[in-house]
Amino acid sequence: MSYAARSVDGVEVIPLRDAVGPMGGELKQAPSEILTGGSPGDWAGLSPDEWVLHFRCYLLRGRTGRTVLVDTGVGATDSPASTWAPVPGTLLGELARVGVAPGDVDTVVLTHLHSDHAGGAVVDGVPAFPNARHVIQRAEVEWVGSGGPNPILERVLRPLTGMVDAVDGEAEVIPGVRAILAPGHTPGHQVVEIGRLTLTGDLVLHPVQLANPAIRYAHDEDPDRAAATRQALLRRLRAEGGLIGTAHFPEPFTEILVEQGD
Ligand SMILES: [Zn+2]
């Protein structure tokens, strides 16, 4: 089953389902244990005991025919994500379904360098998207590079040597599409903005964070900073109206309605 695509400001936005499954293995925990600081009312209609995640990437087809992939999913059976996420991901099959071969992707944007977003960028030790520049915040590259040997550095960043476009803060990806630093989940986490649509990566992880954007997530590198970044984004969207595209919600797009003051 596939998700419905949207057109935003002349850019076609196609959500791709890489995988679906519970957070397992070494990260297996109830959502209410790792999403903290809210009140019971924030969980209305949501399960505090079970979290089935979708692992989603987005394909963008620009006004000038450029093809951009936002995030690369969990990766193959032996990916760094295999310790906790449902592998293998089906991203390459999903791309084929919409008529895109790996070599057709001219830009990959990685919202951040966690295994369920960057794991599919390299398959069998070689770049999965051989013609793509990979847009990553410089702060993210430096963070992963400074932490000593780790699977993302060895198995994702090293094979991408020469293909990374490290950006600082805000950068135009293609006309009408911008990458914007949105730190906290990781130091160089970024979101992607297309007109009124923001692809949030893991800045907004679980629907309970729409009910209460201050809810902290235990696996954020800096939960306070993530909460501040999330609150700023949602405050703006609730003032102006907008749309978010998330990585892990059951549905790709969530409309953010203007909040009426009284
Ligand atoms: Zn994630």
Boltz pocket constraint, residues with backbone or C-beta under 6 A from the ligand:
constraints:
  - pocket:
      binder: B
      contacts: [[A, 114], [A, 116], [A, 117], [A, 202], [A, 247], [A, 248]]
      max_distance: 6.0
